[in-house]
Amino acid sequence: MRGPIAWVACLGAFVYGVYYPAVDLLTGIGTGRLLNLGLDRHDPAVSALFLQGNALGDIGNISLLASCVLLLASMWLMAGQALLPGAVCLLGGA
């Protein structure tokens, strides 16, 4: 794949790779550590970490979906309708 659409698709995949793991860090490790320190799961600090993790995860998810759509748009020019079965599976998984 070449061209600007493919580059933007790669950029979207990079953004996904950076932002989505933040969910695991903040909501998994961060809140787990707070709970181990004795905070209640309804504590505002725990809720704040979940909210921030979800916001970062949303950016990652949108980036992944945009990257998949751009990838399919770039490949459509080469493959045409033969791309449809894979496109349905890719977008369903994203």
N, C-alpha and C positions, 0 to 999 in steps of 0.2 A: 504494500500500500504506500502510496506517495500522495503528496499534495497537502494543502492546508487543512482539509477535513481530517485526514489521518493524524496530523500533528495535534490538532485540538482534541481528538479522541485519546491520544496518548497522554496529553496533559490532564484530561479528565480522569484517566486511570491512575495517574500519579497523585492527583488530589484525593481520590478514593483511598489509595494506599497510605496516605499521610493522615487523613482525618478519621477514617473508620476505626483504626486500632485505638484511637483516643477513647472510644466507648469502653473498651476493655480496661484501659488504664484507669479511667475516672470511676466508672460505675463498678467495675470488678475489684481492682486492687485498692483504689482510694477509699471506697465505701467499706470494703472488707476490713481495711486497716482501722477505720474509724469505729466500726462495730467491735473489733477486737480490743480497742482501747476503752470500750465500755459505753459508747454513745448508743442511744436508742435508735432504732431504725426509722423512727418518725422525727428525729432531730432535724432542725433546719439545715445543718451542715451536710447531712446525708442527702436530704432532698435537693440541696443546691448542686451537689456533685452529680446526681442523677439527671437533673435538668440540663446542666452543662454538657454532660456526656451525650444526652439525647440530641442536643442541638448540633454538636460536632458530628454525631452519627448521621443526622439528616443531611448535612453537607456532603458527607461521604457517599451516602446513598444516592443523592441527586447527581453527584459527579459520576458515579458508576452507571446510572441509567443514561445520562447524557453521553457518556463515552460509548456505551453500547449502541445507542441510536446513531451516533456519528460514524462508528465503525461500520454499521450496516449500510449507511448512506454511501460511504466510501466504497464498500464492496459491491453495492448494487450495480455500479457502473461496469464492473467486470463480470459479475455472475448473473445478474438479472433475476428472473423468477425462481431460478434454482436455489436461491438464497432463502426463500420463504420458510421452509421447515426449520432450518437452523435459526432463523431470525425469531421465529415464534418461541423456540426453546430458550434462546439467549435472553430475550426480553422477559419471558416468564420467570426465569431464574434471577434476573436482575431486580 
